[in-house]
Amino acid sequence: MTVQSHQADSITDEVSTWLTGEFASLLPATDITAIVRSARTDLEGQIVPEAMGEMLHRLARFRVLRTLQHA
């Protein structure tokens, strides 16, 4: 495991925890975690690593809200 992948995993876990706390009553934690992981995959290599935390939170939160609108 590289330092960069460890940081990405840490950021992914942090964003998953944050969004699960925000949306736990509306969407299962496993669904939120899957959304966050998918968003991270989409962002990998598309943005500078320093922006990953903020961009991942924004994209994943948007996708959670979109999922709730279509439920």
MARLUMSE-348855 format. One record per residue: z negated, x negated, y of N, C-alpha, C in turn; residue number from 1; chain. Coordinates in Angstrom, 3 decimals. Example, Ala and Ser with C-alpha at 12.3 -4.5 7.8 and 13.67 -1.06 7.14 Angstrom:
ATOM      npz      npx      npy     capz     capx     capy      cpz      cpx      cpy  nr kette
ATOM   -7.800  -13.190   -5.690   -7.800  -12.300   -4.500   -7.800  -13.200   -3.300   1     A
ATOM   -7.080  -12.850   -2.250   -7.140  -13.670   -1.060   -7.870  -12.900    0.030   2     A
This chain:
ATOM      npz      npx      npy     capz     capx     capy      cpz      cpx      cpy  nr kette
ATOM    0.000   -0.846   -1.170    0.000    0.000    0.000    0.000   -0.895    1.238   1     A
ATOM    0.880   -0.621    2.163    0.953   -1.398    3.391    0.003   -0.813    4.429   2     A
ATOM   -0.275   -1.591    5.454   -1.130   -1.113    6.537   -0.504    0.107    7.189   3     A
ATOM    0.801    0.054    7.379    1.490    1.167    8.030    1.393    2.440    7.193   4     A
ATOM    1.577    2.349    5.874    1.495    3.546    5.044    0.062    4.061    4.979   5     A
ATOM   -0.925    3.142    5.010   -2.322    3.558    5.026   -2.625    4.316    6.312   6     A
ATOM   -2.124    3.818    7.447   -2.327    4.499    8.723   -1.658    5.873    8.709   7     A
ATOM   -0.477    5.964    8.159    0.228    7.243    8.088   -0.544    8.229    7.228   8     A
ATOM   -1.106    7.755    6.101   -1.905    8.632    5.250   -3.152    9.097    5.982   9     A
ATOM   -3.774    8.199    6.726   -4.967    8.538    7.491   -4.645    9.579    8.563  10     A
ATOM   -3.555    9.381    9.250   -3.128   10.326   10.284   -2.798   11.673    9.644  11     A
ATOM   -2.116   11.650    8.517   -1.764   12.890    7.821   -3.032   13.644    7.418  12     A
ATOM   -4.005   12.936    6.879   -5.270   13.569    6.492   -5.989   14.158    7.698  13     A
ATOM   -5.986   13.416    8.798   -6.661   13.877   10.015   -6.009   15.150   10.557  14     A
ATOM   -4.693   15.154   10.618   -3.981   16.326   11.127   -4.176   17.515   10.179  15     A
ATOM   -4.138   17.275    8.890   -4.368   18.348    7.908   -5.757   18.952    8.091  16     A
ATOM   -6.753   18.103    8.257   -8.129   18.581    8.448   -8.246   19.396    9.729  17     A
ATOM   -7.662   18.894   10.791   -7.717   19.577   12.090   -7.059   20.957   12.003  18     A
ATOM   -5.864   21.011   11.453   -5.146   22.286   11.385   -5.771   23.249   10.375  19     A
ATOM   -6.332   22.722    9.305   -7.024   23.583    8.345   -8.224   24.239    9.023  20     A
ATOM   -8.951   23.483    9.821  -10.072   24.057   10.557   -9.631   25.142   11.521  21     A
ATOM   -8.486   24.958   12.105   -7.971   25.920   13.087   -7.397   27.176   12.430  22     A
ATOM   -6.755   27.011   11.284   -6.029   28.132   10.682   -6.541   28.552    9.300  23     A
ATOM   -7.722   28.084    8.905   -8.234   28.350    7.551   -8.326   29.836    7.221  24     A
ATOM   -8.606   30.651    8.196   -8.742   32.082    7.931   -7.387   32.780    7.800  25     A
ATOM   -6.321   32.078    8.129   -5.000   32.696    8.124   -4.050   32.150    7.068  26     A
ATOM   -4.309   30.925    6.594   -3.390   30.264    5.675   -4.194   29.322    4.770  27     A
ATOM   -3.893   29.303    3.470   -4.629   28.412    2.562   -4.466   26.939    2.954  28     A
ATOM   -5.517   26.172    2.724   -5.510   24.747    3.059   -4.377   24.007    2.359  29     A
ATOM   -4.053   24.399    1.139   -2.966   23.722    0.417   -1.631   23.929    1.114  30     A
ATOM   -1.416   25.100    1.673   -0.177   25.365    2.413   -0.118   24.528    3.691  31     A
ATOM   -1.241   24.438    4.385   -1.287   23.661    5.616   -1.029   22.185    5.318  32     A
ATOM   -1.657   21.675    4.271   -1.454   20.277    3.889    0.009   20.018    3.535  33     A
ATOM    0.632   20.948    2.836    2.051   20.795    2.482    2.924   20.778    3.739  34     A
ATOM    2.605   21.609    4.709    3.356   21.645    5.957    3.211   20.319    6.692  35     A
ATOM    1.994   19.796    6.748    1.753   18.527    7.441    2.499   17.392    6.750  36     A
ATOM    2.450   17.352    5.440    3.156   16.282    4.707    4.664   16.370    4.915  37     A
ATOM    5.191   17.567    4.917    6.621   17.751    5.152    6.999   17.295    6.565  38     A
ATOM    6.177   17.640    7.524    6.434   17.229    8.905    6.389   15.710    9.023  39     A
ATOM    5.423   15.078    8.354    5.339   13.612    8.404    6.591   12.976    7.822  40     A
ATOM    7.060   13.506    6.706    8.277   12.994    6.089    9.453   13.106    7.054  41     A
ATOM    9.543   14.229    7.744   10.637   14.430    8.693   10.550   13.474    9.887  42     A
ATOM    9.329   13.108   10.287    9.158   12.235   11.446    9.279   10.749   11.111  43     A
ATOM    9.049   10.370    9.861    9.111    8.960    9.470   10.447    8.345    9.885  44     A
ATOM   10.365    7.248   10.601   11.560    6.536   11.025   12.286    7.168   12.202  45     A
ATOM   11.821    8.310   12.672   12.476    8.999   13.787   11.784    8.744   15.120  46     A
ATOM   10.510    8.337   15.048    9.736    8.102   16.266    9.010    6.764   16.134  47     A
ATOM    8.508    6.257   17.247    7.735    5.022   17.193    6.410    5.307   16.493  48     A
ATOM    5.938    4.390   15.668    4.704    4.612   14.911    3.498    4.991   15.778  49     A
ATOM    3.428    4.466   16.980    2.298    4.765   17.866    2.228    6.239   18.255  50     A
ATOM    3.333    6.940   18.179    3.376    8.351   18.557    3.169    9.286   17.373  51     A
ATOM    3.028    8.747   16.169    2.965    9.580   14.972    1.858   10.623   15.031  52     A
ATOM    0.656   10.247   15.429   -0.455   11.202   15.437   -0.167   12.431   16.278  53     A
ATOM    0.214   12.202   17.522    0.478   13.318   18.424    1.684   14.140   17.978  54     A
ATOM    2.760   13.467   17.624    3.970   14.193   17.238    3.777   14.957   15.929  55     A
ATOM    3.047   14.354   14.995    2.780   15.042   13.735    1.947   16.283   13.980  56     A
ATOM    0.929   16.177   14.816    0.098   17.344   15.118    0.935   18.443   15.761  57     A
ATOM    1.760   18.084   16.724    2.584   19.085   17.420    3.579   19.770   16.473  58     A
ATOM    4.286   18.960   15.686    5.296   19.522   14.784    4.644   20.374   13.693  59     A
ATOM    3.581   19.866   13.092    2.921   20.607   12.020    2.307   21.906   12.549  60     A
ATOM    1.689   21.863   13.715    1.103   23.076   14.294    2.199   24.107   14.580  61     A
ATOM    3.307   23.660   15.118    4.442   24.559   15.358    4.894   25.211   14.056  62     A
ATOM    4.997   24.419   12.996    5.453   24.948   11.706    4.431   25.898   11.085  63     A
ATOM    3.154   25.613   11.263    2.124   26.544   10.773    2.259   27.881   11.507  64     A
ATOM    2.380   27.830   12.819    2.524   29.063   13.604    3.789   29.825   13.207  65     A
ATOM    4.862   29.114   12.987    6.105   29.754   12.565    5.937   30.407   11.196  66     A
ATOM    5.242   29.724   10.303    4.970   30.280    8.974    4.157   31.570    9.093  67     A
ATOM    3.170   31.575    9.956    2.337   32.771   10.146    3.130   33.926   10.737  68     A
ATOM    4.068   33.626   11.604    4.897   34.680   12.213    5.794   35.346   11.183  69     A
ATOM    6.211   34.583   10.171    7.124   35.118    9.176    6.405   35.662    7.944  70     A
ATOM    5.090   35.652    7.990    4.316   36.141    6.827    4.078   37.630    6.925  71     A
